[in-house]
Amino acid sequence: MDFRELERDNMGRCRLNSPVPAVCRKEPCVLGVDEAGRGPVLDSKTLSESERDRLFAKMEEDGDFVGWALDVLSPNLISTSMLGRVKYNLNSLSHDTAVGLVQHALDQGVKVVQVFVDTVGLPETYQERLQQRFPSIEVTVKAKADALYPVVSAASICAKVARDQAVKNWQFVEKLQDLDTNYGSGYPNDPKTKVWLRKHVEPVFGFPQFVRFSWRTAQSILEKEAESILWHGRAPRKVAVSGVSPVAGSGSDCGGKPGDVPGRIRTCTSGETGPDGSICDGALAPG
């Protein structure tokens, strides 16, 4: 996989894909959809990282009849979506991404006749949505589809290999001193990940944008370790700037301003109006 595009800009999203096999534009094809990096550690239960790499290499060797496409969503994009004024929850983000990948295959001329999807949320609701969007394709959405359908197993391997590589080779946009890259798997129940989060939380600036602020694990650490902003007429509260668009500087649940850095804690400017109409006195209250 070529991650140069992601390394150039890992604040948003990027799509990676293999060449489309010629046969896939001529013969009926099945397409599998799965994701990785959503929550608890599930991928290591049956396959090691080296085994996933071996199987992905085999798929690459079979490129005359197997193709793949990935939509890589950055931690910053996920947090911005989930913490903005207009909430965009993780399930909806997953569903829309799956729709985009199916449409991408169709746009590339792939003759997709069946789609198998590992569910996110209720399978019946998800399947109905996909079926309405693609009425000419037979859609099947199941829990644990990666263990039921080989094409979803293949999609699962692609997603997990991509995530492994992205996490392992992450390019930090922040110029951090004494940065420890031994952050483990990146899952919230990984002891190494928890240690890394506690080590690299900054009381005022929070975490690097590598961290998903929408994780409860990250929020809990901020609540204990970060400083609070005191708004007049309001109790002290934590304010994370992870909901701020790096381009527009808006869309934040916390009253972000242009120039705010996603994935940071900010103090308000004295006299600044908060999102609820309260006035900031510029003071910090103990976390």
Backbone as CSV, one residue per row, in Angstrom:
resi,resn,N_x,N_y,N_z,CA_x,CA_y,CA_z,C_x,C_y,C_z
1,MET,0.831,-1.191,0.000,0.000,0.000,0.000,0.874,1.253,0.000
2,ASP,0.502,2.224,-0.777,1.242,3.470,-0.880,0.571,4.514,0.008
3,PHE,1.212,4.845,1.138,0.630,5.766,2.099,1.187,7.185,1.964
4,ARG,1.802,7.500,0.836,2.396,8.818,0.695,1.364,9.933,0.767
5,GLU,0.173,9.698,0.205,-0.871,10.726,0.263,-1.288,10.986,1.704
6,LEU,-1.467,9.911,2.490,-1.841,10.057,3.890,-0.736,10.740,4.685
7,GLU,0.511,10.428,4.377,1.637,11.029,5.093,1.771,12.514,4.774
8,ARG,1.375,12.914,3.566,1.413,14.328,3.202,0.355,15.120,3.959
9,ASP,-0.812,14.514,4.174,-1.913,15.196,4.862,-2.746,14.154,5.606
10,ASN,-2.488,14.016,6.897,-3.233,13.032,7.676,-4.268,13.682,8.585
11,MET,-4.739,14.864,8.178,-5.755,15.569,8.962,-7.176,15.257,8.504
12,GLY,-7.332,14.677,7.315,-8.670,14.435,6.787,-8.900,12.980,6.436
13,ARG,-9.015,12.713,5.156,-9.227,11.346,4.694,-8.545,11.175,3.350
14,CYS,-8.285,9.938,3.013,-7.735,9.669,1.686,-8.198,8.289,1.239
15,ARG,-8.230,8.093,-0.063,-8.647,6.800,-0.625,-7.452,6.141,-1.286
16,LEU,-7.271,4.881,-0.967,-6.227,4.060,-1.578,-6.911,2.931,-2.331
17,ASN,-6.351,2.544,-3.456,-6.963,1.425,-4.180,-5.956,0.764,-5.104
18,SER,-6.234,-0.489,-5.383,-5.442,-1.244,-6.353,-5.976,-0.965,-7.747
19,PRO,-5.234,-1.352,-8.782,-5.814,-1.305,-10.139,-7.040,-2.210,-10.203
20,VAL,-8.004,-1.841,-11.021,-9.205,-2.673,-11.189,-8.877,-3.819,-12.149
21,PRO,-9.037,-5.062,-11.712,-8.785,-6.187,-12.617,-9.715,-6.103,-13.834
22,ALA,-9.176,-6.367,-15.001,-9.975,-6.271,-16.232,-11.201,-7.177,-16.176
23,VAL,-11.066,-8.354,-15.569,-12.179,-9.293,-15.523,-13.347,-8.738,-14.721
24,CYS,-13.052,-7.844,-13.771,-14.113,-7.287,-12.920,-14.995,-6.298,-13.676
25,ARG,-14.514,-5.851,-14.825,-15.332,-4.972,-15.653,-16.129,-5.765,-16.690
26,LYS,-15.872,-7.071,-16.752,-16.545,-7.918,-17.741,-17.492,-8.940,-17.118
27,GLU,-17.092,-9.480,-15.975,-17.855,-10.551,-15.337,-18.510,-10.059,-14.049
28,PRO,-19.636,-10.666,-13.649,-20.287,-10.297,-12.385,-19.337,-10.494,-11.204
29,CYS,-19.363,-9.539,-10.267,-18.446,-9.563,-9.134,-19.193,-9.428,-7.812
30,VAL,-18.570,-9.934,-6.757,-19.067,-9.704,-5.397,-18.104,-8.765,-4.701
31,LEU,-18.643,-7.973,-3.775,-17.852,-6.979,-3.071,-18.096,-7.128,-1.572
32,GLY,-17.036,-7.111,-0.787,-17.146,-7.205,0.666,-16.724,-5.905,1.313
33,VAL,-17.372,-5.561,2.439,-17.075,-4.316,3.146,-16.846,-4.608,4.622
34,ASP,-15.741,-4.118,5.160,-15.459,-4.207,6.588,-14.603,-3.014,6.978
35,GLU,-14.388,-2.832,8.280,-13.599,-1.702,8.738,-12.687,-2.136,9.868
36,ALA,-11.753,-1.268,10.221,-10.816,-1.552,11.315,-10.554,-0.259,12.073
37,GLY,-10.183,-0.402,13.337,-9.820,0.754,14.139,-10.978,1.440,14.801
38,ARG,-12.120,0.767,14.897,-13.309,1.393,15.451,-13.323,1.401,16.980
39,GLY,-12.953,0.293,17.610,-13.091,0.230,19.058,-12.260,-0.857,19.687
40,PRO,-12.881,-1.857,20.318,-12.116,-2.876,21.035,-11.303,-3.748,20.089
41,VAL,-10.290,-4.403,20.664,-9.412,-5.247,19.854,-10.148,-6.509,19.447
42,LEU,-10.462,-6.604,18.172,-11.137,-7.795,17.636,-10.259,-8.500,16.622
43,ASP,-9.376,-7.749,15.936,-8.659,-8.308,14.791,-7.566,-9.293,15.187
44,SER,-7.065,-9.204,16.421,-5.952,-10.075,16.786,-6.410,-11.422,17.335
45,LYS,-7.714,-11.645,17.378,-8.198,-12.879,17.978,-7.848,-14.103,17.141
46,THR,-7.858,-13.956,15.827,-7.640,-15.119,14.975,-6.388,-15.023,14.118
47,LEU,-5.967,-13.804,13.765,-4.818,-13.640,12.879,-3.815,-12.674,13.490
48,SER,-2.554,-13.020,13.433,-1.507,-12.115,13.873,-1.259,-11.074,12.788
49,GLU,-0.533,-10.016,13.137,-0.222,-8.987,12.153,0.584,-9.558,10.993
50,SER,1.533,-10.432,11.283,2.346,-11.019,10.218,1.506,-11.897,9.297
51,GLU,0.527,-12.606,9.870,-0.346,-13.442,9.049,-1.239,-12.577,8.158
52,ARG,-1.723,-11.455,8.688,-2.514,-10.545,7.866,-1.678,-9.996,6.716
53,ASP,-0.442,-9.643,7.019,0.457,-9.131,5.967,0.677,-10.187,4.879
54,ARG,0.837,-11.442,5.297,1.062,-12.527,4.339,-0.148,-12.703,3.433
55,LEU,-1.347,-12.671,4.015,-2.565,-12.861,3.223,-2.815,-11.673,2.294
56,PHE,-2.497,-10.456,2.779,-2.664,-9.302,1.905,-1.711,-9.380,0.713
57,ALA,-0.481,-9.826,0.969,0.483,-9.990,-0.126,-0.033,-11.007,-1.146
58,LYS,-0.704,-12.050,-0.662,-1.289,-13.055,-1.566,-2.384,-12.428,-2.421
59,MET,-3.202,-11.565,-1.834,-4.245,-10.877,-2.608,-3.621,-9.993,-3.679
60,GLU,-2.524,-9.348,-3.337,-1.835,-8.515,-4.322,-1.311,-9.361,-5.480
61,GLU,-0.826,-10.557,-5.159,-0.359,-11.468,-6.204,-1.501,-11.891,-7.122
62,ASP,-2.706,-11.951,-6.573,-3.878,-12.372,-7.349,-4.609,-11.176,-7.950
63,GLY,-3.863,-10.124,-8.245,-4.457,-8.888,-8.729,-5.148,-8.984,-10.071
64,ASP,-5.012,-10.119,-10.775,-5.720,-10.245,-12.050,-7.200,-10.544,-11.845
65,PHE,-7.595,-10.911,-10.603,-9.026,-11.110,-10.360,-9.479,-10.614,-8.982
66,VAL,-8.583,-10.026,-8.202,-8.922,-9.460,-6.891,-8.468,-8.009,-6.853
67,GLY,-9.393,-7.135,-6.491,-9.053,-5.719,-6.324,-9.538,-5.234,-4.970
68,TRP,-9.028,-4.085,-4.529,-9.433,-3.539,-3.243,-9.421,-2.013,-3.294
69,ALA,-10.196,-1.431,-2.413,-10.196,0.027,-2.246,-10.419,0.325,-0.765
70,LEU,-9.761,1.368,-0.272,-9.835,1.752,1.132,-10.158,3.231,1.255
71,ASP,-10.973,3.573,2.232,-11.201,4.972,2.593,-10.626,5.141,3.990
72,VAL,-9.536,5.883,4.110,-8.844,6.051,5.383,-9.306,7.348,6.029
73,LEU,-9.925,7.234,7.196,-10.438,8.388,7.933,-9.504,8.685,9.106
74,SER,-9.040,9.905,9.189,-8.088,10.269,10.240,-8.791,10.426,11.587
75,PRO,-8.038,10.298,12.690,-8.617,10.568,14.013,-9.209,11.968,14.093
76,ASN,-8.529,12.927,13.460,-9.008,14.306,13.484,-10.368,14.439,12.812
77,LEU,-10.540,13.785,11.666,-11.819,13.869,10.965,-12.935,13.237,11.790
78,ILE,-12.649,12.089,12.413,-13.664,11.413,13.221,-14.073,12.283,14.406
79,SER,-13.084,12.853,15.108,-13.398,13.700,16.256,-14.149,14.949,15.836
80,THR,-13.713,15.567,14.742,-14.393,16.755,14.235,-15.850,16.448,13.903
81,SER,-16.094,15.294,13.307,-17.457,14.900,12.945,-18.318,14.658,14.174
82,MET,-17.745,13.965,15.158,-18.539,13.541,16.313,-18.733,14.632,17.354
83,LEU,-17.824,15.627,17.399,-17.877,16.638,18.444,-18.333,18.007,17.943
84,GLY,-18.677,18.111,16.669,-19.128,19.394,16.137,-20.526,19.739,16.605
85,ARG,-20.954,20.974,16.339,-22.309,21.392,16.725,-23.353,20.488,16.080
86,VAL,-23.146,20.193,14.801,-24.027,19.236,14.111,-23.365,17.876,14.234
87,LYS,-23.910,17.012,15.097,-23.285,15.738,15.403,-23.374,14.786,14.200
88,TYR,-22.287,14.099,13.954,-22.204,13.107,12.878,-21.629,11.867,13.530
89,ASN,-22.499,10.962,14.000,-22.007,9.863,14.828,-21.222,8.840,14.016
90,LEU,-20.521,7.987,14.756,-19.588,7.058,14.119,-20.299,6.046,13.239
91,ASN,-21.500,5.622,13.632,-22.253,4.689,12.793,-22.594,5.314,11.447
92,SER,-23.092,6.545,11.485,-23.444,7.224,10.230,-22.215,7.444,9.363
93,LEU,-21.112,7.778,9.999,-19.861,7.956,9.257,-19.440,6.657,8.586
94,SER,-19.583,5.540,9.305,-19.247,4.230,8.739,-20.177,3.882,7.580
95,HIS,-21.475,4.106,7.766,-22.445,3.780,6.717,-22.172,4.577,5.445
96,ASP,-21.952,5.882,5.605,-21.721,6.732,4.440,-20.413,6.369,3.732
97,THR,-19.420,5.966,4.512,-18.148,5.551,3.915,-18.324,4.271,3.101
98,ALA,-19.113,3.330,3.634,-19.392,2.090,2.898,-20.126,2.394,1.595
99,VAL,-21.109,3.274,1.663,-21.835,3.675,0.448,-20.861,4.258,-0.572
100,GLY,-19.943,5.100,-0.089,-18.967,5.717,-0.988,-18.054,4.706,-1.651
101,LEU,-17.680,3.659,-0.912,-16.793,2.640,-1.483,-17.524,1.794,-2.533
102,VAL,-18.779,1.451,-2.272,-19.552,0.695,-3.266,-19.720,1.540,-4.530
103,GLN,-20.057,2.817,-4.330,-20.236,3.694,-5.488,-18.926,3.864,-6.254
104,HIS,-17.807,3.919,-5.520,-16.492,4.029,-6.168,-16.239,2.839,-7.085
105,ALA,-16.573,1.637,-6.612,-16.386,0.444,-7.446,-17.242,0.527,-8.707
106,LEU,-18.492,0.956,-8.556,-19.385,1.090,-9.712,-18.856,2.144,-10.686
107,ASP,-18.364,3.248,-10.131,-17.839,4.315,-10.989,-16.608,3.865,-11.774
108,GLN,-15.886,2.883,-11.224,-14.706,2.343,-11.908,-15.086,1.279,-12.943
109,GLY,-16.376,1.039,-13.095,-16.832,0.090,-14.096,-16.917,-1.349,-13.621
110,VAL,-16.779,-1.570,-12.308,-16.869,-2.931,-11.770,-18.323,-3.399,-11.803
111,LYS,-18.538,-4.618,-12.314,-19.889,-5.172,-12.425,-20.288,-5.834,-11.095
112,VAL,-20.633,-4.999,-10.122,-20.998,-5.493,-8.795,-22.439,-6.000,-8.814
113,VAL,-22.625,-7.269,-8.456,-23.982,-7.833,-8.412,-24.385,-8.195,-6.976
114,GLN,-23.402,-8.390,-6.088,-23.681,-8.700,-4.692,-22.712,-7.949,-3.791
115,VAL,-23.228,-7.485,-2.658,-22.405,-6.821,-1.656,-22.655,-7.482,-0.307
116,PHE,-21.583,-7.842,0.387,-21.658,-8.425,1.731,-20.957,-7.475,2.693
117,VAL,-21.636,-7.167,3.792,-21.145,-6.137,4.701,-21.169,-6.637,6.141
118,ASP,-20.077,-6.381,6.857,-20.052,-6.624,8.300,-20.773,-5.458,8.968
119,THR,-21.800,-5.754,9.747,-22.695,-4.701,10.191,-22.052,-3.720,11.155
120,VAL,-22.563,-2.512,11.121,-22.308,-1.476,12.114,-23.685,-1.025,12.570
121,GLY,-24.017,-1.288,13.822,-25.371,-1.031,14.276,-26.296,-2.179,13.910
122,LEU,-27.595,-1.876,13.819,-28.577,-2.904,13.498,-28.434,-3.362,12.050
123,PRO,-28.220,-4.655,11.804,-28.014,-5.116,10.428,-29.223,-4.881,9.528
124,GLU,-30.423,-5.024,10.084,-31.631,-4.847,9.256,-31.734,-3.416,8.738
125,THR,-31.489,-2.448,9.624,-31.562,-1.034,9.226,-30.484,-0.683,8.217
126,TYR,-29.284,-1.174,8.481,-28.146,-0.914,7.590,-28.392,-1.529,6.217
127,GLN,-28.884,-2.777,6.199,-29.140,-3.455,4.927,-30.209,-2.733,4.133
128,GLU,-31.261,-2.284,4.815,-32.341,-1.574,4.115,-31.812,-0.294,3.472
129,ARG,-30.953,0.417,4.200,-30.406,1.655,3.657,-29.561,1.387,2.413
130,LEU,-28.693,0.384,2.485,-27.845,0.052,1.338,-28.671,-0.458,0.162
131,GLN,-29.691,-1.259,0.466,-30.516,-1.819,-0.606,-31.283,-0.723,-1.335
132,GLN,-31.756,0.269,-0.585,-32.455,1.388,-1.217,-31.498,2.221,-2.073
133,ARG,-30.269,2.341,-1.601,-29.283,3.140,-2.338,-28.815,2.428,-3.602
134,PHE,-28.743,1.076,-3.545,-28.286,0.289,-4.690,-29.316,-0.798,-5.003
135,PRO,-30.460,-0.417,-5.572,-31.563,-1.368,-5.770,-31.250,-2.511,-6.738
136,SER,-30.294,-2.325,-7.631,-29.984,-3.373,-8.603,-28.963,-4.383,-8.083
137,ILE,-28.472,-4.163,-6.852,-27.458,-5.044,-6.267,-28.079,-5.805,-5.100
138,GLU,-27.760,-7.078,-4.979,-28.218,-7.870,-3.837,-27.310,-7.588,-2.643
139,VAL,-27.900,-7.058,-1.558,-27.127,-6.634,-0.396,-27.401,-7.552,0.790
140,THR,-26.343,-7.981,1.451,-26.456,-8.796,2.659,-25.607,-8.149,3.752
141,VAL,-26.240,-7.797,4.860,-25.538,-7.216,6.009,-25.721,-8.149,7.199
142,LYS,-24.628,-8.600,7.765,-24.680,-9.553,8.872,-23.655,-9.181,9.947
143,ALA,-23.967,-9.535,11.189,-22.970,-9.455,12.246,-21.934,-10.553,12.016
144,LYS,-20.679,-10.251,12.307,-19.573,-11.195,12.121,-19.478,-11.692,10.672
145,ALA,-19.809,-10.819,9.731,-19.758,-11.209,8.318,-18.354,-11.586,7.877
146,ASP,-17.338,-11.050,8.580,-15.962,-11.391,8.197,-15.642,-12.855,8.473
147,ALA,-16.456,-13.513,9.327,-16.259,-14.942,9.593,-17.209,-15.805,8.769
148,LEU,-18.135,-15.156,8.049,-19.150,-15.898,7.289,-18.888,-15.888,5.793
149,TYR,-18.325,-14.801,5.286,-18.168,-14.637,3.841,-16.702,-14.328,3.514
150,PRO,-16.076,-15.129,2.669,-14.657,-14.918,2.338,-14.352,-13.528,1.802
151,VAL,-15.277,-12.953,1.032,-14.996,-11.638,0.455,-14.947,-10.569,1.547
152,VAL,-15.718,-10.749,2.631,-15.641,-9.807,3.757,-14.378,-10.062,4.576
153,SER,-13.984,-11.318,4.672,-12.705,-11.640,5.325,-11.559,-10.928,4.617
154,ALA,-11.601,-10.928,3.293,-10.559,-10.257,2.510,-10.592,-8.747,2.763
155,ALA,-11.809,-8.176,2.826,-11.940,-6.743,3.100,-11.412,-6.414,4.491
156,SER,-11.687,-7.307,5.442,-11.218,-7.117,6.809,-9.692,-7.095,6.868
157,ILE,-9.064,-8.009,6.150,-7.600,-8.060,6.119,-7.027,-6.777,5.517
158,CYS,-7.614,-6.304,4.414,-7.153,-5.062,3.788,-7.239,-3.887,4.768
159,ALA,-8.386,-3.780,5.454,-8.597,-2.668,6.378,-7.614,-2.717,7.538
160,LYS,-7.387,-3.915,8.070,-6.516,-4.042,9.243,-5.036,-3.849,8.873
161,VAL,-4.639,-4.320,7.708,-3.267,-4.094,7.259,-3.024,-2.594,7.073
162,ALA,-4.010,-1.907,6.487,-3.883,-0.463,6.293,-3.789,0.258,7.623
163,ARG,-4.635,-0.132,8.567,-4.595,0.516,9.879,-3.274,0.245,10.591
164,ASP,-2.814,-0.997,10.526,-1.526,-1.331,11.150,-0.421,-0.420,10.623
165,GLN,-0.382,-0.258,9.297,0.670,0.553,8.681,0.517,2.027,9.040
166,ALA,-0.735,2.521,9.022,-0.970,3.935,9.312,-0.563,4.278,10.742
167,VAL,-0.915,3.420,11.690,-0.577,3.665,13.096,0.923,3.560,13.315
168,LYS,1.527,2.541,12.745,2.962,2.290,12.947,3.822,3.413,12.374
169,ASN,3.395,3.989,11.234,4.206,4.993,10.547,3.596,6.393,10.617
170,TRP,2.815,6.659,11.668,2.104,7.933,11.754,3.067,9.123,11.747
171,GLN,2.745,10.132,10.934,3.546,11.345,10.838,2.891,12.422,11.710
172,PHE,3.500,12.739,12.827,2.942,13.737,13.736,3.142,15.137,13.161
173,VAL,2.064,15.918,13.090,2.172,17.285,12.580,2.716,18.220,13.659
174,GLU,2.569,17.831,14.928,3.084,18.639,16.021,4.590,18.394,16.197
175,LYS,5.301,19.427,16.523,6.738,19.317,16.788,6.919,19.064,18.287
176,LEU,6.835,17.800,18.670,6.862,17.438,20.075,8.250,16.959,20.484
177,GLN,8.696,17.418,21.626,9.983,16.979,22.145,9.797,15.676,22.922
178,ASP,10.809,14.847,22.872,10.794,13.579,23.620,9.550,12.753,23.314
179,LEU,9.146,12.745,22.038,7.962,11.980,21.645,8.234,10.485,21.708
180,ASP,7.406,9.782,22.431,7.506,8.334,22.546,6.545,7.710,21.539
181,THR,7.073,6.947,20.605,6.207,6.319,19.595,5.806,4.897,19.967
182,ASN,6.081,4.502,21.191,5.691,3.170,21.655,4.273,3.236,22.214
183,TYR,3.282,3.479,21.304,1.903,3.667,21.745,1.045,2.421,21.586
184,GLY,1.681,1.288,21.321,0.929,0.036,21.249,0.012,-0.023,20.041
185,SER,-1.113,-0.713,20.205,-2.043,-0.943,19.096,-2.884,0.281,18.778
186,GLY,-3.026,1.192,19.745,-3.896,2.340,19.552,-5.300,2.115,20.055
187,TYR,-5.624,0.894,20.486,-6.955,0.626,21.028,-7.009,1.032,22.494
188,PRO,-8.165,1.515,22.973,-8.243,2.065,24.321,-8.036,1.060,25.445
189,ASN,-8.162,-0.232,25.161,-7.937,-1.218,26.225,-6.526,-1.788,26.196
190,ASP,-5.652,-1.210,25.386,-4.255,-1.626,25.323,-3.481,-0.883,26.416
191,PRO,-2.850,-1.591,27.363,-2.108,-0.923,28.444,-1.060,0.061,27.933
192,LYS,-0.350,-0.302,26.836,0.656,0.598,26.281,0.021,1.892,25.795
193,THR,-1.163,1.776,25.177,-1.863,2.957,24.682,-2.281,3.864,25.837
194,LYS,-2.782,3.272,26.913,-3.200,4.059,28.070,-2.016,4.793,28.696
195,VAL,-0.888,4.102,28.811,0.317,4.730,29.356,0.755,5.888,28.468
196,TRP,0.736,5.679,27.154,1.150,6.722,26.208,0.250,7.949,26.316
197,LEU,-1.064,7.740,26.415,-2.000,8.858,26.521,-1.719,9.688,27.770
198,ARG,-1.507,9.018,28.893,-1.247,9.741,30.140,0.098,10.482,30.085
199,LYS,1.046,9.893,29.385,2.372,10.513,29.284,2.343,11.753,28.410
200,HIS,1.506,11.741,27.368,1.547,12.820,26.373,0.375,13.781,26.440
201,VAL,-0.436,13.731,27.489,-1.478,14.753,27.652,-0.817,16.016,28.184
202,GLU,-1.143,17.147,27.594,-0.600,18.431,28.020,-1.744,19.206,28.667
203,PRO,-1.574,19.756,29.885,-2.689,20.345,30.622,-3.443,21.427,29.878
204,VAL,-2.752,22.184,29.018,-3.423,23.262,28.283,-3.731,22.854,26.850
205,PHE,-2.775,22.171,26.195,-2.926,21.884,24.772,-3.477,20.486,24.478
206,GLY,-3.705,19.679,25.491,-4.328,18.379,25.271,-3.426,17.370,24.592
207,PHE,-3.989,16.627,23.643,-3.270,15.565,22.943,-2.859,15.990,21.532
208,PRO,-1.906,15.293,20.941,-1.667,15.454,19.501,-2.914,15.045,18.719
209,GLN,-3.055,15.533,17.493,-4.265,15.218,16.721,-4.320,13.760,16.289
210,PHE,-3.283,13.003,16.571,-3.278,11.553,16.367,-4.342,10.872,17.227
211,VAL,-4.736,11.521,18.321,-5.666,10.938,19.281,-7.104,11.320,18.926
212,ARG,-7.987,10.335,18.967,-9.410,10.597,18.778,-9.995,11.129,20.083
213,PHE,-10.349,12.409,20.096,-10.930,12.996,21.295,-12.307,12.412,21.606
214,SER,-12.938,11.810,20.637,-14.266,11.239,20.858,-14.214,9.927,21.631
215,TRP,-13.011,9.371,21.815,-12.864,8.203,22.684,-13.179,8.592,24.114
216,ARG,-13.936,7.776,24.814,-14.191,8.018,26.221,-12.879,7.947,27.019
217,THR,-11.971,7.069,26.589,-10.677,6.951,27.271,-9.933,8.276,27.259
218,ALA,-9.869,8.930,26.101,-9.179,10.213,25.989,-9.908,11.290,26.793
219,GLN,-11.234,11.297,26.742,-12.003,12.294,27.473,-11.791,12.164,28.974
220,SER,-11.732,10.921,29.461,-11.529,10.697,30.891,-10.193,11.246,31.360
221,ILE,-9.144,11.052,30.547,-7.822,11.565,30.903,-7.825,13.086,30.900
222,LEU,-8.487,13.699,29.913,-8.571,15.158,29.873,-9.296,15.699,31.102
223,GLU,-10.371,15.028,31.503,-11.141,15.484,32.651,-10.305,15.465,33.935
224,LYS,-9.355,14.525,34.011,-8.525,14.410,35.201,-7.270,15.291,35.135
225,GLU,-6.692,15.413,33.924,-5.375,16.027,33.800,-5.368,17.439,33.219
226,ALA,-6.361,17.783,32.409,-6.334,19.071,31.707,-6.962,20.178,32.546
227,GLU,-6.651,21.418,32.171,-7.221,22.559,32.868,-8.628,22.838,32.374
228,SER,-9.384,23.585,33.158,-10.763,23.938,32.810,-10.846,25.405,32.417
229,ILE,-11.791,25.707,31.560,-12.089,27.094,31.220,-13.267,27.537,32.077
230,LEU,-13.167,28.708,32.676,-14.238,29.217,33.528,-15.033,30.259,32.756
231,TRP,-16.274,29.925,32.417,-17.177,30.854,31.744,-18.059,31.506,32.804
232,HIS,-18.300,32.800,32.694,-19.187,33.469,33.637,-20.556,32.809,33.622
233,GLY,-21.057,32.502,34.779,-22.395,31.934,34.870,-22.440,30.454,34.591
234,ARG,-21.284,29.835,34.417,-21.230,28.411,34.109,-20.233,27.739,35.042
235,ALA,-20.445,26.470,35.316,-19.468,25.707,36.085,-18.229,25.474,35.229
236,PRO,-17.050,25.334,35.846,-15.833,25.042,35.060,-16.028,23.791,34.227
237,ARG,-15.542,23.802,33.005,-15.690,22.638,32.149,-14.499,22.513,31.216
238,LYS,-14.280,21.298,30.739,-13.181,21.044,29.815,-13.608,21.444,28.411
239,VAL,-12.722,22.041,27.669,-13.037,22.455,26.312,-11.978,21.913,25.380
240,ALA,-12.357,20.983,24.502,-11.416,20.406,23.554,-11.631,21.022,22.188
241,VAL,-10.563,21.393,21.509,-10.667,22.035,20.208,-10.637,21.003,19.090
242,SER,-10.883,19.730,19.421,-10.856,18.678,18.406,-11.998,18.819,17.424
243,GLY,-13.035,19.601,17.763,-14.164,19.777,16.862,-13.986,20.897,15.877
244,VAL,-12.806,21.498,15.801,-12.579,22.644,14.925,-12.011,22.208,13.591
245,SER,-12.612,22.704,12.518,-12.068,22.426,11.194,-10.755,23.167,11.023
246,PRO,-9.666,22.465,10.571,-8.380,23.149,10.403,-8.409,24.177,9.287
247,VAL,-9.430,24.101,8.412,-9.525,25.054,7.304,-10.456,26.201,7.660
248,ALA,-11.683,25.843,8.072,-12.684,26.867,8.338,-12.552,27.449,9.730
249,GLY,-11.983,26.677,10.654,-11.855,27.154,12.015,-13.185,27.302,12.703
250,SER,-14.163,26.488,12.313,-15.487,26.590,12.912,-16.097,25.211,12.985
251,GLY,-17.350,25.135,13.403,-18.018,23.857,13.502,-17.698,23.153,14.801
252,SER,-17.166,23.882,15.782,-16.767,23.251,17.031,-17.870,23.318,18.051
253,ASP,-17.939,22.316,18.886,-18.873,22.288,19.997,-18.379,23.184,21.120
254,CYS,-17.158,23.675,20.989,-16.557,24.401,22.103,-16.219,25.839,21.744
255,GLY,-16.864,26.395,20.702,-16.614,27.785,20.369,-15.259,28.035,19.770
256,GLY,-14.811,27.161,18.863,-13.496,27.285,18.253,-13.373,28.524,17.390
257,LYS,-12.157,28.966,17.215,-11.869,30.149,16.422,-10.896,29.810,15.307
258,PRO,-10.876,30.596,14.210,-9.901,30.340,13.161,-8.492,30.281,13.732
259,GLY,-7.730,29.290,13.298,-6.373,29.120,13.784,-6.252,28.137,14.927
260,ASP,-7.389,27.735,15.523,-7.321,26.711,16.558,-6.790,25.418,15.970
261,VAL,-6.014,24.702,16.723,-5.423,23.452,16.253,-6.262,22.287,16.721
262,PRO,-6.793,21.442,15.803,-7.585,20.294,16.218,-6.796,19.401,17.162
263,GLY,-7.496,18.866,18.144,-6.850,17.981,19.077,-6.147,18.735,20.202
264,ARG,-6.580,19.941,20.500,-5.941,20.726,21.541,-6.980,21.279,22.517
265,ILE,-6.520,21.596,23.730,-7.326,22.339,24.685,-6.994,23.813,24.506
266,ARG,-7.982,24.675,24.523,-7.686,26.096,24.386,-8.289,26.867,25.547
267,THR,-7.683,27.987,25.893,-8.280,28.904,26.850,-9.002,29.976,26.073
268,CYS,-10.033,30.518,26.672,-10.781,31.559,25.980,-10.116,32.909,26.214
269,THR,-10.369,33.827,25.318,-9.852,35.185,25.448,-10.811,35.990,26.306
270,SER,-10.274,36.809,27.180,-11.125,37.605,28.052,-12.107,38.426,27.234
271,GLY,-13.386,38.304,27.583,-14.435,39.010,26.861,-15.029,38.229,25.722
272,GLU,-14.458,37.063,25.399,-14.950,36.244,24.290,-16.283,35.621,24.646
273,THR,-17.205,35.610,23.696,-18.512,35.004,23.919,-18.449,33.512,23.673
274,GLY,-18.942,32.748,24.614,-18.951,31.294,24.481,-20.105,30.814,23.645
275,PRO,-20.177,29.514,23.315,-21.225,28.964,22.470,-22.609,29.080,23.086
276,ASP,-22.666,29.253,24.419,-23.968,29.377,25.076,-24.300,30.831,25.402
277,GLY,-23.513,31.771,24.884,-23.761,33.180,25.126,-23.066,33.725,26.356
278,SER,-22.384,32.883,27.126,-21.685,33.352,28.317,-20.401,34.068,27.920
279,ILE,-19.898,34.902,28.836,-18.710,35.705,28.562,-17.526,35.120,29.318
280,CYS,-16.404,34.960,28.621,-15.212,34.394,29.229,-14.408,35.477,29.949
281,ASP,-13.925,35.125,31.168,-13.059,36.079,31.862,-11.583,35.718,31.715
282,GLY,-11.294,34.723,30.872,-9.916,34.366,30.600,-9.247,33.595,31.708
283,ALA,-10.008,33.200,32.725,-9.401,32.522,33.866,-9.371,31.025,33.677
284,LEU,-8.452,30.392,34.345,-8.375,28.937,34.371,-8.752,28.452,35.751
285,ALA,-9.554,27.392,35.783,-9.876,26.772,37.066,-9.151,25.453,37.133
286,PRO,-8.749,25.017,38.323,-8.044,23.719,38.424,-8.867,22.594,37.832
287,GLY,-8.178,21.634,37.142,-8.854,20.485,36.569,-9.318,19.638,37.693
